[in-house]
Amino acid sequence: MYILEERFALWADFIERTFLNEGFKELIDKGIINGATSNPAIFKNAILTSSAYKEQLSTLGSLSPKEKYEALAIYDIQKAADILRPLYDAGDDGYVSIEVDPYLCDDASATIAEGIRLYQSINRPNVMIKVPATEAGYSAMEALASKGIAVNATLIFSVEQALKCAAAFERVSHNASVDTVISVFVSRIDRAIDEKLRSAGVSTGLMGILNAAEIYNHVEAKKVPRCRVLFASTGVKGDEFRASYYIDELLAPNSVNTAPIATINAYVKGGDRRLKLPLDPMQIFEHQKKVKDAGISMENIIEQQISEGLDAFKVAFTEILDELE
């Protein structure tokens, strides 16, 4: 736990084989990170750009593209889980996440089957199965958690999504004891609307944080056992904001921030360790009104971001499979 007294954790939003063999353990040994996350886009960049995968790929010639991808990904997830295992055994997170096939996002039964299959194939207790927050996904999250599988509910942009995830995990909590996180995407919202806000004279770089803060307030109020908000999409693009901005401004009790390595290093070097959340709902509402008055419908933006997020993971997944054909 990066700040133990506040139960604030930093996880690395990055998986790549060379990194696992070199810098990953160092960040853990220094007490900086205590978990890791992956997604199809992260694996695409790793597998298609790193030479570290060539040797294993040379042994997978008879497999289908998806089987090759899973063999590569499972190897990395197992390695990360093994490195993190002492933390998990000590009750200090120690989780690594892997996402189900994004093309299954609207098929609950297929998502459940794949989640179980991946969990069993990886065969490590400290693995979280990532499931997108769709209508089918809520059912899958509940089913997986009910089997004692830790779940990372992902691609969350709205209070409605987050509360449906929390409700699924709350139903499970009466019969099973399992860790879950609700991953709220932050910076993508600001990148989608900041140019228009700037033209309207409205402060930029705030809506993503305030939206995440509102979601955090609602989830915390539910008090679902062993369930935390995880802030994702917290890297900064460009130089308008300091590199650790989306960690600094979302420092909250009982939360996780998963970030790129450069963002984590910037936070460790000069980040703000003061708690910023929870925020007063009125502060959130006042900025939401300014955004609305600037002609921006947050409902439309959120719907667009959910769709684009799913599409981006599907594209990344397709590109991996095409290259492994």
C-alpha positions in Angstrom: 0.0 0.0 0.0 1.6 3.3 -1.1 0.0 5.3 1.7 -1.0 2.7 4.3 -2.9 4.9 6.7 -5.2 6.0 4.0 -5.4 2.6 2.2 -4.3 4.3 -1.0 -2.6 2.0 -3.5 -0.7 2.6 -6.7 -0.8 -0.1 -9.4 1.2 -0.2 -12.6 -1.0 0.1 -15.8 1.6 -1.7 -17.8 2.7 -5.3 -18.6 5.6 -6.2 -20.9 8.0 -9.1 -20.6 11.3 -7.2 -20.4 9.8 -4.9 -17.8 8.6 -7.8 -15.7 12.2 -9.2 -15.8 13.7 -5.9 -14.8 11.9 -2.8 -13.4 8.7 -4.4 -12.1 10.2 -6.0 -9.0 12.2 -2.9 -8.2 9.0 -0.8 -8.0 7.5 -3.5 -5.7 10.5 -3.8 -3.5 10.6 0.0 -3.0 7.0 -0.1 -1.8 5.8 2.0 -4.7 3.3 -0.3 -6.4 1.4 -3.3 -5.1 -0.5 -4.4 -8.2 -0.7 -4.2 -11.9 -3.3 -3.9 -14.7 -3.4 -4.9 -18.4 -5.8 -4.5 -21.3 -5.8 -5.5 -25.0 -4.1 -2.2 -26.0 -1.3 -2.7 -23.5 -0.7 -6.3 -24.7 -0.9 -5.2 -28.3 1.9 -2.7 -27.8 4.0 -5.2 -25.9 3.6 -8.2 -28.1 3.9 -6.3 -31.4 6.8 -4.0 -30.5 9.0 -6.1 -28.0 11.4 -8.7 -29.2 11.0 -10.4 -25.8 8.1 -12.5 -27.2 9.8 -13.9 -30.3 11.3 -17.0 -28.6 7.9 -18.1 -27.2 6.1 -17.3 -30.4 8.5 -19.6 -32.3 7.1 -22.5 -30.3 3.4 -21.7 -31.0 3.2 -22.2 -34.7 0.3 -24.8 -34.7 -2.0 -22.7 -32.6 -4.8 -20.3 -33.7 -4.1 -16.5 -33.4 -6.2 -16.2 -30.2 -4.5 -19.3 -28.7 -1.1 -17.7 -29.4 -2.2 -14.4 -27.9 -3.5 -16.1 -24.8 -0.3 -18.2 -24.4 1.8 -15.0 -24.5 -0.6 -13.0 -22.2 -1.0 -15.9 -19.7 2.8 -16.3 -19.4 3.1 -12.6 -18.6 0.2 -12.6 -16.1 1.5 -15.7 -14.4 5.0 -14.1 -14.1 3.5 -10.8 -12.7 1.3 -12.7 -10.3 4.2 -14.7 -9.0 6.3 -11.6 -8.4 3.3 -10.0 -6.6 2.4 -13.1 -4.6 4.2 -12.1 -1.4 2.1 -9.0 -1.2 -1.1 -10.9 -1.8 -0.2 -13.4 0.9 0.4 -10.5 3.3 -3.0 -9.0 2.5 -1.5 -6.0 0.6 -3.3 -6.4 -2.8 -0.8 -8.1 -5.0 -3.3 -8.4 -7.9 -2.7 -8.4 -11.6 -5.6 -8.0 -14.0 -6.3 -9.6 -17.4 -9.3 -8.6 -19.6 -11.7 -11.0 -21.3 -12.0 -10.9 -25.1 -13.7 -7.5 -25.7 -15.8 -8.9 -28.4 -17.8 -10.8 -25.7 -18.9 -7.6 -24.0 -22.6 -8.2 -24.9 -22.6 -11.9 -24.1 -22.8 -12.7 -20.4 -22.6 -16.5 -20.8 -19.5 -16.3 -23.0 -17.9 -13.7 -20.7 -18.4 -15.9 -17.7 -17.1 -19.0 -19.5 -14.0 -17.1 -20.7 -13.4 -15.5 -17.3 -13.5 -18.9 -15.6 -11.3 -20.4 -18.3 -8.7 -17.7 -18.1 -8.6 -17.8 -14.3 -8.2 -21.6 -14.3 -5.5 -21.4 -17.0 -3.5 -18.8 -15.2 -3.9 -20.8 -12.0 -2.9 -18.0 -9.6 -5.2 -16.7 -6.7 -4.0 -13.1 -7.1 -5.5 -12.6 -10.6 -8.4 -10.2 -11.3 -10.6 -10.9 -14.3 -11.4 -7.6 -16.0 -15.0 -7.3 -17.3 -16.4 -4.2 -19.2 -19.3 -2.5 -17.5 -22.1 -3.4 -20.0 -25.5 -4.9 -19.2 -24.1 -8.4 -20.0 -21.0 -7.5 -18.0 -22.9 -6.8 -14.8 -24.3 -10.4 -14.8 -20.8 -11.8 -15.6 -19.2 -9.8 -12.8 -21.7 -11.2 -10.3 -21.3 -14.8 -11.5 -17.5 -14.7 -11.5 -17.3 -13.0 -8.1 -19.8 -15.6 -6.7 -17.2 -18.2 -7.6 -14.5 -16.5 -5.6 -12.8 -14.9 -8.6 -11.6 -11.4 -8.0 -13.1 -9.0 -10.6 -12.0 -5.7 -12.0 -15.1 -3.9 -13.5 -13.7 -1.7 -16.2 -14.5 1.0 -18.7 -16.7 2.9 -16.3 -17.6 6.5 -17.0 -20.9 7.1 -15.2 -22.5 6.9 -11.8 -25.1 4.5 -13.2 -22.4 2.0 -14.5 -20.6 2.2 -11.2 -23.7 1.6 -9.1 -24.7 -1.4 -11.2 -21.2 -2.9 -10.6 -21.5 -2.1 -6.9 -24.9 -3.8 -6.7 -23.6 -6.9 -8.4 -20.7 -7.1 -6.0 -23.0 -6.4 -3.0 -25.2 -9.3 -3.9 -22.2 -11.6 -3.9 -20.8 -10.3 -0.6 -23.6 -12.0 1.3 -22.3 -15.4 0.2 -18.7 -15.0 -1.0 -15.7 -13.0 0.2 -13.8 -11.7 -2.7 -11.9 -8.5 -3.7 -13.3 -6.3 -6.4 -12.5 -2.9 -8.0 -14.6 -0.5 -10.0 -12.3 1.1 -12.6 -13.3 4.7 -13.4 -11.7 6.2 -16.5 -10.7 9.8 -16.0 -8.5 11.7 -18.5 -10.4 10.5 -21.6 -13.3 12.7 -20.6 -11.1 15.8 -20.3 -9.5 15.1 -23.7 -13.0 14.8 -25.2 -14.3 18.2 -24.0 -11.4 20.4 -22.9 -11.0 22.1 -26.3 -14.6 23.2 -26.3 -14.4 24.3 -22.6 -11.3 26.3 -23.3 -13.2 28.2 -26.1 -16.0 28.9 -23.7 -13.7 30.2 -21.0 -14.4 27.2 -18.7 -11.6 25.6 -16.6 -10.1 22.6 -18.3 -8.8 19.4 -16.8 -11.6 19.3 -14.2 -14.6 17.4 -15.5 -12.8 14.0 -15.6 -11.7 14.4 -12.0 -15.1 15.7 -10.8 -16.9 12.9 -12.6 -14.6 10.4 -11.0 -15.1 12.1 -7.6 -18.8 11.9 -7.9 -18.6 8.2 -8.7 -16.3 7.7 -5.8 -18.8 9.3 -3.4 -21.6 7.1 -4.6 -19.5 3.8 -4.4 -18.1 4.7 -1.0 -21.6 5.4 0.3 -22.7 1.8 -0.7 -20.0 0.4 1.6 -19.7 -2.8 -0.4 -17.3 -5.2 1.5 -13.9 -5.5 -0.1 -14.9 -3.2 -3.0 -12.9 -0.1 -4.0 -12.8 2.5 -6.7 -9.9 2.3 -9.0 -9.0 5.4 -11.0 -7.7 4.5 -14.5 -6.8 6.4 -17.6 -4.7 8.7 -15.3 -1.8 9.4 -17.7 -1.4 13.0 -18.9 -1.2 13.7 -22.7 0.8 16.9 -23.6 2.2 19.4 -21.2 -0.8 21.4 -20.1 -0.9 19.6 -16.7 1.9 18.2 -14.5 2.7 14.5 -15.2 1.3 13.4 -11.8 -1.9 15.5 -12.1 -4.4 12.7 -12.2 -2.9 11.0 -9.2 -2.5 14.1 -7.2 -6.0 15.3 -7.7 -7.7 11.9 -7.1 -5.8 10.9 -3.9 -8.6 9.3 -1.9 -9.0 6.9 1.1 -9.7 3.3 0.2 -8.8 3.7 -3.5 -6.4 2.5 -6.2 -4.8 4.6 -8.9 -3.4 2.6 -11.9 -1.1 4.6 -14.0 1.6 4.4 -16.6 5.1 3.9 -15.3 6.2 7.5 -16.2 3.2 8.9 -14.3 4.0 6.8 -11.3 7.6 7.9 -11.3 6.6 11.6 -11.6 4.2 11.1 -8.6 6.9 9.5 -6.5 9.4 12.2 -7.4 7.2 15.2 -6.7 3.5 14.3 -6.3 1.1 15.7 -3.7 0.4 13.3 -0.8 -2.5 15.3 0.6 -6.0 13.7 0.4 -8.2 15.4 -2.2 -11.3 13.2 -2.1 -14.1 13.1 -1.1 -15.3 16.3 -2.7 -18.4 18.3 -1.7 -21.2 17.4 -4.1 -22.0 21.1 -4.6 -18.5 21.7 -5.9 -19.1 18.9 -8.4 -22.5 20.2 -9.4 -21.4 23.8 -9.9 -18.7 22.7 -12.5 -21.2 20.3 -14.1 -23.5 23.3 -14.6 -20.7 25.3 -16.3 -20.0 22.4 -18.6 -23.7 22.1 -19.5 -23.9 25.9 -20.1 -21.0 25.6 -22.5 -23.2 23.4 -24.6 -21.8 20.0 -23.6 -24.1 17.1 -22.8 -22.2 14.9 -20.4 -24.7 12.1 -21.0 -23.7 12.1 -24.7 -20.0 12.4 -23.9 -20.2 9.5 -21.5 -22.1 7.3 -24.0 -19.5 8.2 -26.6 -16.6 7.3 -24.3 -18.1 4.0 -23.4 -18.6 3.1 -27.1 -15.1 4.4 -28.1 -13.4 2.6 -25.2 -14.9 -0.7 -26.2 -14.1 -0.1 -29.8 -10.5 0.7 -29.0 -10.0 -2.6 -27.1 -11.7 -4.5 -30.0 -9.4 -2.8 -32.5 -6.3 -3.6 -30.4 -7.4 -7.2 -30.0 -8.0 -7.6 -33.8 -4.6 -6.1 -34.6 -2.9 -8.6 -32.3 -4.7 -11.5 -33.8 -4.0 -10.3 -37.3 -0.3 -10.1 -36.6 -0.3 -13.5 -35.0 -2.2 -15.1 -38.0 
